[in-house]
Amino acid sequence: MPFVDRSADTSGLESIGGEEGLEAVRVRTHVGREQARRRLIAVAILADMEKQGRTLAVVVRPYAYMHPVYGQDVTIEIPQGFVTDFASIPKAFHFLIHPFGRHAPAAVLHDFLYALGQKKARKLADGLFLNAMREAGVPPMRRWIMHRMVRTFGGGGYGLKDDWKFVDTETGVDADPPYTIDGITWAPAKPKRGKKGKA
C-alpha cells in the first residue's frame, strides 16, 4: 500500500472550511482497492495565494509514500503544512491535463521531492512520481505524458529554495518549516554496476 495517512484522528477536518483563507478539499487516492475508502489525504486551498498563476494548497494531514528504491524500502513523509501547486501544468495545457485530479497525491509527493532537492536524485524523484501515479490509478497515457513533461521541463524547478514553503494550517499564514533540508537524503545511493556484496 504506497500512500499511507499518517494522521489517525479525522476529527476537526470539517472545521478547516470555516477558517479564514482556507477551504477544505479532500483528496482520495486508490491505495489498494480494499483500502481506498479508509485512507484520506487532505489538503486545503490557500485563498489569494498563487504561484505563476497556479492555485496553491497546503497539506493538512501528513501522509507518507512507500516504495522500494534500489532494493531498499523507502518511506517519504510529507509533513503537515507543506505548500504545493499539485501538477505544475502550464495553463495552455490544462485542456489536456488539469493540475488537480487522480494524480494529485503523486504530484504533491513530486513537489515535495523537488523542494527537498537531494543532489543527483532528480531522475529518481521523477521515477517515483511515475510509480505513484500508476499506483493511484492514473491512466497509462496520462501518466506517460506527465512523466515526460517533468523529465523534459522540470529541471529548472528542482531544489528551488523558495519551494520549501510551509503555512499554518489553522490560519493560512506563513510558518517555519518543521526541519531544515540541508543534508537531507531520502534516496539511497545507487548501487555500483558489477559489484555485488560478498556473502
Secondary structure by P-SEA (a helix, b strand, c coil): cccccccccccccccccccccbbbbbbbccccccccccbbbbbbbbcccccccbbbbbbcccbbbbbbcccbbbbbbbccccccccccccccccccccccccaaaaaaaaaaaaaacccccaaaaaaaaaaaaaaacccaaaaaaaaaaaacccccccccccccccccccccccccccccccccccccccccccccccc
